[in-house]
Amino acid sequence: MIDRVQTGRVDAARAAGEQLVARTPPTSDGPAFGELLAARLGADGIRLSAHAQKRLEGVGLDAAAADRLKSALGRAEQKGSRESLILVDDLAFVVSVKNKTVITAVDQGRAKENVFTNIDSVVIG
């Protein structure tokens, strides 16, 4: 298993059939939000990339919002989406629907140009 998310070669990893693995840096104050979300989503086979986990550090997202993210991913899958932008409250998630992986997450404060590329659908969660 190779973690190519941090090097920015997600597409190359997908093309090569490699599995993307999320790694979370250790914290001293208990589990990071990304770890908690990954555990909650992981029960349904949904993964968070290391990049998404890093972006979600310090971001508050409750259980209801995580459930809405899962639901939105399911709706995107039903419609045949491949790469989807999922909007939940003031967070935007770019998700590989086929791989059930959250590739990146952007909160309103980090959205520089508000432009998302390489997506084929948008789902409001």
N, C-alpha and C positions, 0 to 999 in steps of 0.2 A: 504494500500500500504506500502510495507516495502522496505527500501533501504538496500540491502544486498551487493551491489557492494563494498562499502568501507570496509566491513569485509572480503571480498575475498570469499564469498560463493555464487557466481553467479550461479553455476550449481545446488546447493541445492535449490536456489530460483526458478530457472526455473522448476526443478523437482516438486516442490510444487505448481507450477502454480501461483506464486506470481508475481506481477508487479514490475519491477524495476523502481525506481524513481530517477531522477537526481536532486541533489541539488547543487546550486552554491553559494560559499561564496560571500558576498557583497564586492564591491570594491568602492573606493572613486573617481577613475578617470573615471567613466563611466562603461558601460557594459564590462565584460571580453570577450575575444575572444571566449571562450567556450559557453557563452550565445549567442553571435552573430551567431555562427555556429549552435547551437541548434535551434535558431529561424529560421534560413534559412532552415535547414534540416527538422525541425518540421512541416513545411508547407506540406511536403510530407509524414508525419507520421514516420519519422526517428528520433530516440531519441539518445541522448548522455548519457552514464552513468556518474555518479559523478566522477568516476575514470578517464574517458576519458576527461571530462571537466578540471579536475585538471591537467592532463598531457598536455593539450593544452594551459594552461596559458602562455602567453608570446611568443607563436608561431604564426607566420604570415601565414595566408592562405587566398588567395583572393577568390572572388566569383566564378571565373572560376574553381578553384581547388575544391571548395565545390560542384559545379555542376558535376565535374568529379567523385567525391566520390559517389554522388547520382546515376549517370549513371552506375558506376561499381557495386554498390549494386544491381541495377536492372538486370544487366547481370548475376550476381551470382545467383540471384533468378530464372531467366529463366533457368539456367542450373541445378537447384535443389540443390544448395549448402546449407549447414546448418551453418557452421562456416567458415568464409572466411577471409583471409589476403588481404587487399586492399592497394596497393601501389600508393600513389599520391605524385609526386615529391620526396622529401626526408623524407616523413612521411609514416608510416605504421599504418594501422587501423585494429584491429581485430574486426570483425563485426558478430553479430548473425543475419544471414540473415532472418531466420524465424520471429524473433522478431523485425527486422529492428532497431537494437540497436548497436551503436558503443560501444563496451565493453571497449576497451583501445586504446590509440594512443601512438606511439613511434616515436620520431624524431631521426635523425641520432646520435645526441650527447648522447642520453639516451639508445641506443641499446647496451647492455652490451655484450651479447654472440651472438647476431644476430640469436637466435633460437626461433622459434614460434611453439608451440605445440597445439594440439586439434583443428586443422583446417582441412578442407577437400578440400579447394581450395585457389588459389591465383589469384587475378585480378589486372591487371595493369591499373590504371585509367588515 
